[in-house]
């Protein structure tokens, strides 16, 4: 379909709590297709709809770049049911180009969501996929990965963050 521009830190839409998807229709399928094209173009692992300026409870995760057994996963109106086993790992975010930081997140997650056709599913997943799901889930809640950083780390990054927020 089309590559859409990614919203950069500083844009207030990134702090909005996204609204539920109400209709599982061609418009939703086209949005997911655009998100997949955008994610692939940006060489990312995950993308929330709000990151392209559409504040809907929808995100995609595609770990095929780091694991050939993986494929694109679509999460519509997701719910995090359970998390456990915190671990620290470096993260980046397409809305924060050039910024990477170690973040503590659960290593295991159980999530319930709908696919693009409106079929409900539940899965328990670990490792990088769990981290990506939780990162993207934060986006639809209006939370950003910098919210998981210490105030000292944010202070150290303040110059880069200021530059990003003025660029948007």
BAFIGU-508415 format. One line per field, with one value per residue (C-alpha): residue in three letters; x negated, y negated, z negated. Coordinates in steps of 0.001 Angstrom, whole numbers. Layout:
% BAFIGU-508415
resn c(Ala:...)
c1 c(X:...)
c2 c(Y:...)
c3 c(Z:...)
END
This chain:
% BAFIGU-508415
resn c(Unk:Unk:Unk:Unk:Unk:Unk:Unk:Unk:Unk:Unk:Unk:Unk:Unk:Unk:Unk:Unk:Unk:Unk:Unk:Unk:Unk:Unk:Unk:Unk:Unk:Unk:Unk:Unk:Unk:Unk:Unk:Unk:Unk:Unk:Unk:Unk:Unk:Unk:Unk:Unk:Unk:Unk:Unk:Unk:Unk:Unk:Unk:Unk:Unk:Unk:Unk:Unk:Unk:Unk:Unk:Unk:Unk:Unk:Unk:Unk:Unk:Unk:Unk:Unk:Unk:Unk:Unk:Unk:Unk:Unk:Unk:Unk:Unk:Unk:Unk:Unk:Unk:Unk:Unk:Unk:Unk:Unk:Unk:Unk:Unk:Unk:Unk:Unk:Unk:Unk:Unk:Unk:Unk:Unk:Unk:Unk:Unk:Unk:Unk:Unk:Unk:Unk:Unk:Unk:Unk:Unk:Unk:Unk:Unk:Unk:Unk:Unk:Unk:Unk:Unk:Unk:Unk:Unk:Unk:Unk:Unk:Unk:Unk:Unk:Unk:Unk:Unk:Unk:Unk:Unk:Unk:Unk:Unk:Unk:Unk:Unk:Unk:Unk:Unk:Unk:Unk:Unk:Unk:Unk:Unk:Unk:Unk:Unk:Unk:Unk:Unk:Unk:Unk:Unk:Unk:Unk:Unk:Unk:Unk:Unk:Unk:Unk:Unk:Unk:Unk:Unk:Unk:Unk)
c1 c(0:-2011:-4795:-3528:-5611:-6524:-5580:-8669:-8982:-7537:-4304:-1461:324:-2298:-948:2686:4362:5570:9229:10608:10928:14667:14790:12889:13193:11161:10135:8498:6816:5462:4146:2388:926:-401:-1825:-3588:-5088:-6157:-7719:-9628:-10856:-12090:-13768:-11849:-10516:-7212:-4916:-1806:870:383:-3205:-1785:678:3675:4574:6230:5523:3579:-31:-2123:-5242:-7522:-10643:-11443:-14561:-16082:-14317:-13428:-10706:-8796:-6119:-4114:-1705:1233:2697:6054:7560:4939:5057:2013:3221:18:-3671:-6621:-10405:-11830:-15024:-17118:-17803:-18646:-15676:-15176:-12037:-11165:-9735:-13138:-15604:-19175:-18339:-18965:-18861:-18729:-15182:-13818:-10684:-9073:-10585:-7286:-3835:-375:1706:5223:6126:7975:6430:7215:10318:11766:10798:9811:6600:4483:787:-1991:-5307:-8836:-12035:-12312:-8727:-7414:-9554:-8265:-4634:-5037:-6857:-4083:-1376:-2895:-2425:1327:1464:-320:-3515:-6948:-10107:-11767:-9173:-11040:-14365:-15846:-15785:-19593:-19433:-16780:-18985:-21911:-19674:-18009:-19954:-19014:-15390:-15147:-16550:-13994:-11043:-11936:-12295:-8723)
c2 c(0:-3005:-4097:-6735:-9271:-8187:-10627:-11825:-12559:-15951:-15416:-15403:-12495:-10141:-10917:-10205:-7070:-5341:-4518:-1032:193:458:1847:4754:3661:2833:-493:1383:3838:915:-757:2470:2809:-767:-71:3070:1098:-1686:760:2566:-722:-1873:1482:1667:4540:3008:87:-1255:-3030:-6148:-6326:-7182:-9623:-7282:-6926:-3496:-494:1324:2348:4744:6699:8309:10029:11793:9613:11257:14651:16239:18349:15190:13430:10237:10266:7872:6899:5076:3879:5832:6545:7504:10328:11203:10329:11811:12110:8609:8279:5437:5078:2294:772:-1799:-3366:-4563:-7747:-8382:-7943:-7383:-6866:-3451:-2700:277:676:3071:4888:8251:11086:12974:11706:13168:11051:11236:9362:9552:10086:7895:10025:9624:13118:13132:14873:15242:15989:16323:15187:14583:12777:10172:10710:10041:6892:5666:6326:4445:1552:1176:1633:-1302:-3412:-2799:-3769:-7080:-5888:-6167:-4169:-7184:-6856:-3691:-5526:-6958:-10728:-10717:-8914:-11359:-14255:-12760:-12458:-15858:-17485:-14736:-14747:-18532:-18324:-15616:-17491:-20661:-18713:-17381)
c3 c(0:-1243:-3536:-5941:-7883:-11419:-14166:-16057:-19788:-20618:-18697:-21277:-19541:-21029:-24518:-23596:-24913:-21758:-21102:-20507:-16937:-16280:-12731:-11236:-7628:-4519:-6035:-8925:-6546:-4486:-7642:-8704:-5199:-5357:-8821:-7537:-4615:-6987:-9448:-6718:-5217:-8654:-9444:-12724:-14797:-15851:-15081:-16783:-14735:-16851:-15551:-12138:-13681:-14007:-17717:-17510:-19757:-17075:-16667:-14624:-15506:-12924:-14225:-10932:-10548:-13627:-13538:-10199:-11839:-12799:-10759:-11001:-13938:-14217:-17602:-17590:-20902:-22870:-26597:-28653:-30906:-32726:-32815:-34705:-34935:-34512:-32510:-31124:-27410:-24997:-23181:-20500:-19079:-15590:-17149:-18793:-15903:-17050:-20736:-22308:-26031:-28348:-29639:-32258:-31072:-31730:-29673:-29513:-28599:-28098:-25757:-24340:-21153:-17872:-14455:-11458:-10693:-14179:-15388:-19057:-20099:-23206:-23399:-25919:-24539:-25802:-24945:-22217:-21044:-24574:-24785:-21405:-22383:-25678:-23963:-21380:-24017:-25894:-22740:-22631:-26322:-25617:-27303:-25733:-26281:-27887:-30682:-31741:-32026:-35194:-35619:-35350:-31990:-30736:-31845:-29915:-26837:-27260:-24419:-21954:-23169:-22818:-19291:-18343:-19845:-17942:-14709:-14849)
END
